[in-house]
């Protein structure tokens, strides 16, 4: 019996669960993260820790979404909104660095 064919698109985007598992194994943010709850890359528990973004050597606080591997960030375009009330965004390309601003809470600490 032959193996089923898989389209190349199935391997382009990892599932949000796989990204979350990689983020919990290491103390570095995922490759892609969004602050929009409608996005499949939204992860509330990681955002609560605070994620710092450096884009082209400058720290940014207005980032809506980022991708380290693809080298872009998405920022709001002023106070403009679309017809659904979502902010209009623009994609800027360049080197992206991300880090957690607070360490992870560990419940399995040993008291002594």
Secondary structure, 3 states (H helix, E strand, C coil): CCCCCCCHHHHCCCCHHHHHHHHHHCCCCCCEEECCCCCCCECHHHHHCCEEEEECCEEECCEEEEECCCCEEEEEEEEEECCCCCEEEEEEECCEEEEECCCCCCCCCCCC
